[in-house]
């Protein structure tokens, strides 16, 4: 038996279907800021963002994440992140952060990071905590280090996060970033920023002699300039690290909760300069 639909019904069904398709397409296609700044955090709530904790997923029963005074407050309870709902590419990211009082009790440096190009499921890293991504390290003395965080997709296949860096060998025999240096591929290791102090002991509230991050209690500005497969990192306006041949070249952007109390503000994307 043939069923006849009223024209208005057909139009409504088409509108809903087309809108759903457009919404799915919007989720899949990475967004690039073109003519204006994209404020990932509006200073009032987590609109456009979500939280993730290893222990409870998208639920936050202990309020590890909260908003007040125009800041994202991360208590340091648990392990996880604040993530963008959408994926982005080709942008100039600016984040400002400062440390709070709480530490994890280990005696090691305060620790957090900005994760770029987040890809695949939440918690897909072998630790069950992070998303496959490229981390810009914020830990004391290590600000601007790059860490390759691999994870697995929905089918259990490895998401091959990769970068290549131009390097020099420091006094401790380990590589640092140096423009024009020997190219080394990193597929699961931490790559140190240009003046990461050799033999640096990662003890609470210590600093390397050439650190450019702000002193404890003050705001530090982090810039991650993602242009195609190139990622450039600046700390307080100083270029400290760079990766080329980065893969993937787009994804979600995450702010870590890694056991240390931290405040984030000015979480925004600027268009790339010509």
C-alpha positions as CSV (number, residue, x, y, z in Angstrom):
1,X,0.0,0.0,0.0
2,X,1.4,3.4,-0.9
3,X,1.5,6.0,1.8
4,X,0.9,9.7,0.9
5,X,2.5,12.5,2.9
6,X,1.3,16.1,3.1
7,X,3.8,18.4,1.4
8,X,4.5,20.2,4.7
9,X,5.4,16.9,6.3
10,X,7.8,16.1,3.5
11,X,9.4,19.5,3.8
12,X,9.7,19.1,7.6
13,X,11.3,15.7,7.3
14,X,13.8,17.0,4.7
15,X,14.6,20.0,6.9
16,X,15.3,17.8,9.9
17,X,17.3,15.3,7.9
18,X,19.4,18.0,6.1
19,X,20.0,19.7,9.5
20,X,21.2,16.5,11.1
21,X,23.5,15.8,8.1
22,X,24.9,19.4,8.4
23,X,25.4,18.9,12.1
24,X,27.3,15.7,11.6
25,X,29.4,17.3,8.8
26,X,30.2,20.2,11.2
27,X,31.5,17.8,13.8
28,X,33.7,16.0,11.3
29,X,35.2,19.0,9.5
30,X,37.9,20.8,11.5
31,X,37.3,24.5,12.0
32,X,39.8,27.2,11.3
33,X,39.6,30.8,12.5
34,X,39.4,33.0,9.5
35,X,38.5,36.6,10.1
36,X,37.8,36.7,13.9
37,X,39.0,35.2,17.2
38,X,37.2,32.0,18.4
39,X,36.8,32.1,22.1
40,X,36.9,28.5,23.2
41,X,36.0,29.6,26.8
42,X,33.5,32.3,27.2
43,X,34.4,33.1,30.8
44,X,31.0,32.0,32.1
45,X,30.5,28.3,31.6
46,X,31.7,25.3,29.6
47,X,29.6,25.9,26.5
48,X,31.3,24.2,23.6
49,X,33.5,22.2,26.0
50,X,33.2,19.1,28.1
51,X,35.2,17.5,30.9
52,X,36.7,14.0,31.1
53,X,38.1,12.1,34.1
54,X,39.7,8.7,34.0
55,X,37.7,7.7,37.1
56,X,34.2,8.8,35.9
57,X,34.3,9.8,32.3
58,X,32.2,12.8,31.5
59,X,30.7,12.9,35.0
60,X,32.5,15.1,37.5
61,X,31.0,14.1,41.0
62,X,33.8,15.8,43.0
63,X,33.7,19.0,40.9
64,X,37.3,18.8,39.8
65,X,36.4,21.4,37.2
66,X,34.6,24.7,38.0
67,X,34.1,28.2,36.6
68,X,34.5,31.4,38.6
69,X,35.9,34.9,38.1
70,X,36.3,34.3,34.4
71,X,38.6,31.3,34.9
72,X,38.5,27.5,34.5
73,X,39.5,26.2,37.9
74,X,41.0,22.7,37.9
75,X,41.2,21.4,41.5
76,X,43.8,18.7,40.7
77,X,41.5,15.9,41.9
78,X,41.7,12.9,39.7
79,X,43.2,12.9,36.2
80,X,41.6,14.2,33.0
81,X,41.0,17.3,31.0
82,X,38.6,19.9,29.7
83,X,38.2,19.4,25.9
84,X,36.6,21.2,23.0
85,X,33.6,19.5,21.5
86,X,34.8,20.5,18.0
87,X,38.0,19.8,16.1
88,X,40.2,22.6,14.9
89,X,43.1,23.2,12.4
90,X,45.4,26.0,11.2
91,X,45.2,28.3,14.2
92,X,47.1,30.5,16.7
93,X,46.1,29.2,20.1
94,X,46.6,31.4,23.2
95,X,46.2,30.0,26.7
96,X,47.1,31.7,30.0
97,X,47.5,29.7,33.2
98,X,48.7,30.0,36.7
99,X,49.2,27.5,39.5
100,X,47.0,27.1,42.5
101,X,48.0,25.8,45.9
102,X,47.2,22.1,45.7
103,X,49.8,19.6,44.7
104,X,49.7,15.8,44.4
105,X,52.1,15.2,47.3
106,X,54.7,13.4,45.2
107,X,57.3,16.1,45.7
108,X,57.6,16.5,41.9
109,X,57.0,19.6,39.9
110,X,53.5,21.0,39.4
111,X,52.2,19.3,36.2
112,X,49.7,20.0,33.5
113,X,49.6,20.5,29.7
114,X,47.8,21.7,26.6
115,X,46.9,18.8,24.3
116,X,46.7,19.6,20.6
117,X,45.2,17.6,17.7
118,X,43.2,15.4,20.0
119,X,42.0,12.4,18.0
120,X,39.9,9.3,18.7
121,X,38.1,8.2,21.8
122,X,38.5,9.9,25.2
123,X,40.9,8.0,27.5
124,X,42.3,5.9,24.6
125,X,45.9,6.2,25.8
126,X,47.3,3.1,27.5
127,X,47.0,4.9,30.8
128,X,43.2,5.2,30.3
129,X,43.4,8.9,30.9
130,X,44.4,10.9,27.8
131,X,43.2,11.2,24.2
132,X,45.7,10.6,21.4
133,X,47.3,14.0,20.9
134,X,50.4,16.1,20.9
135,X,51.1,17.7,24.3
136,X,52.6,21.0,24.9
137,X,54.0,20.5,28.4
138,X,53.4,23.0,31.2
139,X,55.2,21.3,34.0
140,X,57.6,23.5,35.9
141,X,61.0,23.7,34.2
142,X,59.6,21.8,31.2
143,X,57.3,24.5,29.8
144,X,57.2,24.0,26.0
145,X,58.4,20.4,25.9
146,X,56.5,18.3,23.3
147,X,55.1,14.9,24.1
148,X,53.7,12.4,21.6
149,X,50.7,10.7,23.2
150,X,49.5,7.7,21.1
151,X,46.1,6.1,21.6
152,X,43.8,3.6,19.9
153,X,40.7,4.2,17.8
154,X,37.3,2.5,18.2
155,X,38.6,-0.6,16.4
156,X,41.6,-0.9,18.7
157,X,44.1,0.3,16.0
158,X,46.9,2.6,17.1
159,X,46.5,6.3,16.2
160,X,50.1,7.1,15.0
161,X,50.8,10.5,16.5
162,X,54.1,11.6,15.0
163,X,56.4,14.7,14.9
164,X,59.8,15.5,13.5
165,X,62.0,18.1,15.2
166,X,65.3,19.8,14.4
167,X,67.6,19.0,17.2
168,X,70.9,19.6,18.9
169,X,72.6,17.5,21.6
170,X,72.9,19.1,25.1
171,X,75.5,18.4,27.8
172,X,73.4,15.5,29.2
173,X,73.5,13.8,25.8
174,X,69.8,14.3,25.1
175,X,68.2,16.3,22.3
176,X,66.8,19.8,22.4
177,X,65.1,21.9,19.8
178,X,67.4,23.9,17.6
179,X,66.3,25.6,14.4
180,X,68.2,24.1,11.4
181,X,69.5,21.2,13.5
182,X,69.5,17.4,12.8
183,X,66.0,16.2,12.1
184,X,64.7,13.5,14.5
185,X,61.3,11.7,14.4
186,X,59.5,11.3,17.6
187,X,56.7,8.7,17.9
188,X,56.1,8.2,21.6
189,X,58.7,10.2,23.5
190,X,59.1,13.6,25.1
191,X,61.1,16.2,23.2
192,X,62.6,19.0,25.2
193,X,62.4,22.7,24.6
194,X,65.5,24.6,23.4
195,X,66.9,25.5,26.9
196,X,65.5,22.7,29.0
197,X,68.3,22.7,31.7
198,X,70.6,19.7,31.4
199,X,70.3,17.3,34.4
200,X,67.3,19.3,35.7
201,X,65.8,17.7,38.8
202,X,62.0,17.8,38.6
203,X,61.4,18.8,42.3
204,X,58.4,20.8,43.4
205,X,58.6,24.6,42.6
206,X,62.1,24.4,41.0
207,X,63.0,26.3,37.9
208,X,65.7,25.9,35.2
209,X,68.1,28.8,35.0
210,X,66.9,29.8,31.5
211,X,63.1,29.2,32.1
212,X,60.9,31.9,30.5
213,X,57.7,30.9,32.3
214,X,56.4,33.3,35.0
215,X,57.2,32.8,38.7
216,X,54.8,30.8,40.8
217,X,51.5,32.6,41.4
218,X,51.8,34.7,38.2
219,X,50.1,34.1,34.8
220,X,52.1,32.5,32.0
221,X,51.1,32.9,28.4
222,X,51.3,29.9,26.1
223,X,51.0,30.1,22.3
224,X,50.7,27.1,20.0
225,X,50.8,28.1,16.4
226,X,49.5,25.2,14.3
227,X,50.1,25.8,10.6
228,X,49.5,22.7,8.4
229,X,51.9,20.1,9.8
230,X,54.1,22.6,11.7
231,X,53.6,23.4,15.4
232,X,55.5,26.3,17.0
233,X,55.4,26.9,20.7
234,X,56.0,30.2,22.5
235,X,56.1,30.8,26.3
236,X,55.7,34.4,27.4
237,X,56.5,35.5,23.8
238,X,59.7,33.4,23.5
239,X,59.8,30.7,20.8
240,X,60.9,27.6,22.7
241,X,60.1,24.6,20.5
242,X,58.9,23.6,17.0
243,X,57.8,20.4,15.3
244,X,57.4,19.7,11.6
245,X,55.7,16.8,9.8
246,X,53.2,16.6,12.6
247,X,50.4,14.1,12.2
248,X,47.5,14.5,12.5
249,X,47.2,18.2,11.6
250,X,43.9,18.8,13.3
251,X,41.8,17.7,16.3
252,X,40.3,18.7,19.6
253,X,42.2,20.9,22.0
254,X,42.4,19.8,25.7
255,X,43.5,21.4,29.0
256,X,45.0,18.9,31.4
257,X,44.1,18.1,35.0
258,X,47.2,16.2,36.1
259,X,47.2,16.3,39.9
260,X,48.1,20.0,40.4
261,X,45.6,22.8,41.0
262,X,45.7,25.2,38.1
263,X,43.7,28.1,36.6
264,X,43.2,28.6,32.9
265,X,41.9,31.8,31.2
266,X,42.0,33.3,27.7
267,X,41.5,30.0,25.9
268,X,41.1,31.3,22.4
269,X,42.1,30.8,18.7
270,X,43.4,33.5,16.5
271,X,43.6,33.4,12.7
272,X,47.1,32.6,11.3
273,X,48.9,35.6,9.9
274,X,49.5,35.6,6.1
